[in-house]
């Protein structure tokens, strides 16, 4: 009974850390997208100002056209780039790989655990338990 409880704790601990990392990855991607949108807006306004003042004076229709182009571009960027980041789930294996990339002492044990847990066919329960315990212990360090 004690081993079963410890394995459940290992599994919950690993899942919590993977979910936490997934949220952080998603948040980083969303903020990166917002930063890219802000840079794009600045470039757009700079180009519009240069065109309007130094190349071709834009009359009222030209400015309305630029406004529509701006709105369409922002909507397209939000729909195609930002909304998928918000509504899609980060793959747990990618989260595990992200953790391992920043903690080389993990030595691929977290990814191995997730892959074995997902499709552990042909692998004994003892090996899966050992990999899970090793991943939890290394993750806690």
Backbone torsions as a table, in degrees:
resi	resn	phi	psi	omega
1	UNK	NA	-39.6	-178.7
2	UNK	-64.6	-40.4	178.2
3	UNK	-64.1	-39.8	179.4
4	UNK	-64.0	-41.4	178.8
5	UNK	-65.5	-41.9	179.8
6	UNK	-64.9	-41.4	178.3
7	UNK	-63.7	-39.1	178.4
8	UNK	-64.8	-38.1	177.2
9	UNK	-66.1	-42.2	176.9
10	UNK	-58.5	-47.5	-177.1
11	UNK	-63.1	-44.4	178.7
12	UNK	-64.2	-41.9	179.7
13	UNK	-61.7	-46.7	179.3
14	UNK	-62.0	-45.7	180.0
15	UNK	-61.4	-40.3	178.7
16	UNK	-63.8	-43.1	-179.6
17	UNK	-66.6	-38.1	178.1
18	UNK	-65.4	-44.3	178.8
19	UNK	-63.7	-41.8	178.7
20	UNK	-61.1	-44.9	178.8
21	UNK	-65.1	-39.5	177.4
22	UNK	-60.0	-42.0	177.4
23	UNK	-63.7	-41.0	179.9
24	UNK	-66.2	-39.9	177.6
25	UNK	-63.0	-45.9	-179.8
26	UNK	-61.9	-44.6	179.9
27	UNK	-62.7	-41.1	177.9
28	UNK	-62.0	-43.8	179.3
29	UNK	-64.6	-41.4	179.8
30	UNK	-64.4	-46.1	178.9
31	UNK	-66.1	-34.7	174.4
32	UNK	-62.7	-41.3	177.2
33	UNK	-64.9	-41.2	177.6
34	UNK	-64.7	-38.4	176.6
35	UNK	-64.3	-42.7	177.3
36	UNK	-61.9	-40.3	176.9
37	UNK	-62.5	-42.9	179.2
38	UNK	-62.9	-42.4	178.0
39	UNK	-64.2	-42.6	177.8
40	UNK	-60.5	-40.6	177.7
41	UNK	-63.8	-42.7	178.4
42	UNK	-62.5	-43.1	178.3
43	UNK	-63.9	-42.2	179.4
44	UNK	-60.2	-48.7	-178.0
45	UNK	-66.1	-36.7	177.7
46	UNK	-65.7	-45.6	178.8
47	UNK	-63.2	-41.1	178.8
48	UNK	-63.4	-41.0	179.4
49	UNK	-65.9	-42.4	179.4
50	UNK	-64.2	-44.6	179.6
51	UNK	-62.8	-45.9	-175.4
52	UNK	-68.1	-37.9	-173.8
53	UNK	-95.0	-28.2	-173.4
54	UNK	-118.0	-22.4	-175.3
55	UNK	-104.9	-67.6	-179.3
56	UNK	-134.7	120.9	177.6
57	UNK	-65.7	124.2	-179.5
58	UNK	-87.8	126.1	176.0
59	UNK	-82.0	-168.4	-178.0
60	UNK	-58.8	-43.3	-179.2
61	UNK	-65.8	-38.4	178.7
62	UNK	-64.6	-40.4	178.8
63	UNK	-69.0	-37.5	175.8
64	UNK	-64.8	-38.9	177.4
65	UNK	-62.8	-43.0	176.6
66	UNK	-63.4	-38.3	178.0
67	UNK	-63.2	-43.7	178.1
68	UNK	-65.0	-39.3	176.5
69	UNK	-62.6	-42.2	178.6
70	UNK	-63.1	-48.7	-179.4
71	UNK	-62.6	-44.5	178.4
72	UNK	-61.5	-42.1	179.0
73	UNK	-65.0	-42.9	179.2
74	UNK	-65.3	-44.5	179.6
75	UNK	-62.6	-44.6	179.4
76	UNK	-61.8	-43.1	-180.0
77	UNK	-63.2	-44.4	-179.2
78	UNK	-65.1	-44.6	-177.1
79	UNK	-70.1	-42.4	-174.7
80	UNK	-86.3	-26.0	-173.4
81	UNK	-113.0	-46.2	-173.2
82	UNK	-86.0	-44.5	-178.2
83	UNK	-61.1	-41.1	175.4
84	UNK	-59.9	-34.8	178.0
85	UNK	-65.8	-36.0	-177.6
86	UNK	-74.1	-41.2	-171.0
87	UNK	-95.3	-17.0	179.2
88	UNK	-88.5	152.7	180.0
89	UNK	-92.4	141.6	177.1
90	UNK	-77.2	131.8	179.8
91	UNK	-60.5	128.3	-179.1
92	UNK	-58.8	-33.0	178.5
93	UNK	-67.5	-36.3	176.4
94	UNK	-65.9	-40.9	176.6
95	UNK	-61.5	-43.7	179.1
96	UNK	-63.1	-41.4	178.5
97	UNK	-63.9	-37.9	177.7
98	UNK	-63.1	-43.3	176.9
99	UNK	-61.0	-46.2	-177.0
100	UNK	-68.3	-30.0	177.8
101	UNK	-64.8	-34.5	-178.9
102	UNK	-94.3	-4.8	177.3
103	UNK	-137.5	81.2	-175.8
104	UNK	-59.6	-21.7	179.1
105	UNK	-67.4	-10.6	176.8
106	UNK	-68.4	-29.0	175.4
107	UNK	51.8	44.5	173.8
108	UNK	67.6	10.8	-176.8
109	UNK	-69.8	-31.9	-178.8
110	UNK	-71.6	-45.5	177.0
111	UNK	-63.8	-43.0	178.3
112	UNK	-58.9	-42.4	179.1
113	UNK	-60.5	-46.7	-178.4
114	UNK	-65.1	-40.8	179.8
115	UNK	-66.8	-42.9	178.6
116	UNK	-67.0	-36.9	179.3
117	UNK	-67.0	-37.4	-178.6
118	UNK	-73.1	-44.1	-178.3
119	UNK	-137.9	70.0	-175.0
120	UNK	-85.4	27.5	-179.8
121	UNK	-68.0	134.3	177.6
122	UNK	84.1	1.7	179.5
123	UNK	-117.5	133.7	-177.4
124	UNK	-69.9	156.9	179.6
125	UNK	-63.1	-34.4	179.2
126	UNK	-61.8	-41.0	178.9
127	UNK	-67.3	-43.9	178.9
128	UNK	-61.2	-42.5	179.3
129	UNK	-63.8	-42.4	180.0
130	UNK	-63.5	-42.2	179.2
131	UNK	-65.8	-40.4	178.8
132	UNK	-64.1	-44.5	179.8
133	UNK	-64.4	-42.3	179.4
134	UNK	-63.6	-42.5	-180.0
135	UNK	-64.4	-43.6	-179.9
136	UNK	-64.6	-42.3	-179.3
137	UNK	-66.1	-43.8	179.3
138	UNK	-68.6	-34.8	179.4
139	UNK	-67.5	-36.8	-179.4
140	UNK	-69.9	-22.3	179.3
141	UNK	-80.3	NA	NA
